[in-house]
Amino acid sequence: MKRIDKVYNYLIEKSKDLTLEDLKENKGFSASEISEALGILRNNVSMELNTLLRQDKIIKIKGRPVLYEDLYYI
């Protein structure tokens, strides 16, 4: 499985668990969190997240840290 697929699948699985309240509070997943969970360097995760964002598969929640969610589950 390619790295981008691992990152996207992680976001899909984790986004399924988000509640409506979580979405209202702009909860998502940071590149660091995804990096630790998958054992991939954070900069590589960031690169894949930006690719997924350009493909309109995920959304980006601006702030510190920047958070991401799967677009399908929103």
Backbone as CSV, one residue per row, in Angstrom:
resi,resn,N_x,N_y,N_z,CA_x,CA_y,CA_z,C_x,C_y,C_z
1,MET,0.842,-1.175,0.000,0.000,0.000,0.000,0.894,1.247,0.000
2,LYS,0.556,2.201,-0.841,1.337,3.431,-0.919,1.136,4.276,0.331
3,ARG,2.095,5.136,0.584,2.055,6.005,1.765,0.805,6.892,1.767
4,ILE,0.458,7.434,0.613,-0.713,8.311,0.543,-1.988,7.543,0.889
5,ASP,-2.044,6.276,0.488,-3.202,5.444,0.806,-3.283,5.167,2.300
6,LYS,-2.148,4.949,2.936,-2.123,4.724,4.383,-2.640,5.948,5.127
7,VAL,-2.187,7.123,4.705,-2.609,8.370,5.353,-4.108,8.577,5.149
8,TYR,-4.579,8.384,3.927,-5.996,8.592,3.627,-6.872,7.583,4.368
9,ASN,-6.462,6.328,4.403,-7.232,5.313,5.127,-7.293,5.619,6.619
10,TYR,-6.202,6.122,7.178,-6.192,6.511,8.590,-7.220,7.618,8.830
11,LEU,-7.233,8.615,7.960,-8.196,9.710,8.111,-9.633,9.216,7.972
12,ILE,-9.874,8.322,7.048,-11.223,7.772,6.866,-11.668,7.058,8.132
13,GLU,-10.824,6.166,8.646,-11.184,5.392,9.835,-11.406,6.287,11.051
14,LYS,-10.536,7.257,11.249,-10.665,8.143,12.407,-11.843,9.102,12.255
15,SER,-12.132,9.536,11.040,-13.235,10.471,10.812,-14.583,9.814,11.068
16,LYS,-14.662,8.501,10.894,-15.910,7.781,11.171,-16.319,7.934,12.631
17,ASP,-15.336,8.074,13.520,-15.606,8.143,14.953,-15.987,9.538,15.436
18,LEU,-15.873,10.548,14.574,-16.189,11.912,14.990,-17.702,12.096,15.120
19,THR,-18.110,12.776,16.171,-19.527,13.069,16.381,-19.850,14.442,15.808
20,LEU,-21.124,14.785,15.797,-21.541,16.100,15.327,-20.929,17.195,16.190
21,GLU,-20.846,16.941,17.489,-20.226,17.916,18.402,-18.750,18.120,18.059
22,ASP,-18.065,17.034,17.751,-16.652,17.135,17.364,-16.495,18.017,16.127
23,LEU,-17.398,17.839,15.164,-17.320,18.628,13.935,-17.591,20.101,14.208
24,LYS,-18.548,20.374,15.101,-18.852,21.766,15.455,-17.669,22.431,16.150
25,GLU,-16.906,21.651,16.888,-15.748,22.178,17.617,-14.475,22.134,16.771
26,ASN,-14.626,21.838,15.480,-13.486,21.784,14.550,-12.403,20.819,15.005
27,LYS,-12.805,19.650,15.447,-11.818,18.644,15.823,-11.420,17.864,14.579
28,GLY,-10.154,17.581,14.492,-9.628,16.829,13.364,-8.340,16.152,13.779
29,PHE,-7.485,15.916,12.818,-6.269,15.160,13.074,-5.070,15.908,12.517
30,SER,-4.063,16.068,13.344,-2.865,16.806,12.930,-1.892,15.878,12.205
31,ALA,-0.986,16.491,11.466,0.049,15.724,10.768,0.909,14.964,11.774
32,SER,1.168,15.577,12.924,1.979,14.914,13.957,1.285,13.674,14.495
33,GLU,-0.017,13.788,14.755,-0.783,12.646,15.266,-0.784,11.498,14.261
34,ILE,-1.013,11.820,13.003,-1.028,10.805,11.950,0.357,10.180,11.806
35,SER,1.373,11.016,11.873,2.758,10.561,11.777,3.088,9.534,12.857
36,GLU,2.727,9.851,14.092,3.004,8.938,15.208,2.234,7.637,15.067
37,ALA,0.977,7.728,14.653,0.139,6.533,14.542,0.623,5.586,13.443
38,LEU,1.120,6.152,12.360,1.513,5.325,11.214,3.009,5.041,11.138
39,GLY,3.794,5.721,11.959,5.239,5.522,11.921,5.882,6.090,10.665
40,ILE,5.332,7.208,10.188,5.852,7.886,8.999,6.344,9.260,9.445
41,LEU,7.414,9.753,8.839,7.923,11.076,9.188,6.850,12.143,8.968
42,ARG,6.800,13.135,9.863,5.769,14.164,9.811,5.797,14.950,8.499
43,ASN,6.982,15.269,7.998,7.044,16.041,6.752,6.483,15.246,5.572
44,ASN,6.663,13.929,5.583,6.089,13.095,4.521,4.571,13.021,4.645
45,VAL,4.079,12.933,5.880,2.629,12.933,6.108,2.052,14.261,5.622
46,SER,2.722,15.356,5.935,2.280,16.689,5.511,2.194,16.780,3.988
47,MET,3.180,16.251,3.320,3.189,16.265,1.862,1.988,15.490,1.307
48,GLU,1.715,14.320,1.880,0.590,13.498,1.412,-0.743,14.180,1.722
49,LEU,-0.844,14.828,2.884,-2.072,15.541,3.238,-2.328,16.682,2.259
50,ASN,-1.290,17.391,1.873,-1.451,18.474,0.898,-1.874,17.940,-0.466
51,THR,-1.372,16.775,-0.830,-1.789,16.141,-2.086,-3.266,15.763,-2.017
52,LEU,-3.687,15.166,-0.907,-5.095,14.793,-0.730,-5.992,16.026,-0.719
53,LEU,-5.507,17.103,-0.150,-6.260,18.357,-0.116,-6.468,18.887,-1.536
54,ARG,-5.427,18.864,-2.355,-5.538,19.318,-3.747,-6.478,18.427,-4.558
55,GLN,-6.599,17.157,-4.164,-7.500,16.223,-4.848,-8.926,16.323,-4.317
56,ASP,-9.173,17.246,-3.386,-10.493,17.456,-2.770,-11.023,16.212,-2.065
57,LYS,-10.142,15.465,-1.426,-10.547,14.286,-0.667,-10.654,14.581,0.822
58,ILE,-9.963,15.619,1.285,-9.977,15.974,2.700,-10.172,17.480,2.828
59,ILE,-10.464,17.924,4.063,-10.534,19.357,4.319,-9.474,19.726,5.341
60,LYS,-9.105,20.990,5.315,-8.079,21.522,6.204,-8.744,22.519,7.143
61,ILE,-8.508,22.354,8.439,-9.026,23.272,9.442,-7.855,24.123,9.905
62,LYS,-7.901,25.403,9.539,-6.779,26.289,9.865,-6.715,26.551,11.352
63,GLY,-5.541,26.739,11.849,-5.289,26.999,13.258,-3.938,26.427,13.624
64,ARG,-3.687,26.345,14.891,-2.443,25.756,15.393,-2.789,24.636,16.344
65,PRO,-2.503,23.423,16.064,-1.947,22.930,14.802,-3.023,22.880,13.720
66,VAL,-2.610,22.814,12.479,-3.537,22.633,11.364,-4.099,21.223,11.484
67,LEU,-5.416,21.097,11.319,-6.074,19.799,11.437,-6.697,19.410,10.105
68,TYR,-6.891,18.114,9.935,-7.465,17.594,8.698,-8.569,16.610,9.038
69,GLU,-9.582,16.530,8.135,-10.669,15.564,8.254,-10.991,15.041,6.864
70,ASP,-11.574,13.855,6.837,-12.019,13.298,5.567,-13.269,14.044,5.126
71,LEU,-13.325,14.473,3.896,-14.439,15.260,3.380,-15.735,14.459,3.338
72,TYR,-15.653,13.176,3.095,-16.841,12.336,2.942,-17.679,12.273,4.216
73,TYR,-17.058,12.289,5.375,-17.781,12.095,6.635,-18.279,13.384,7.264
74,ILE,-18.168,14.477,6.551,-18.642,15.754,7.108,-20.072,15.997,6.713
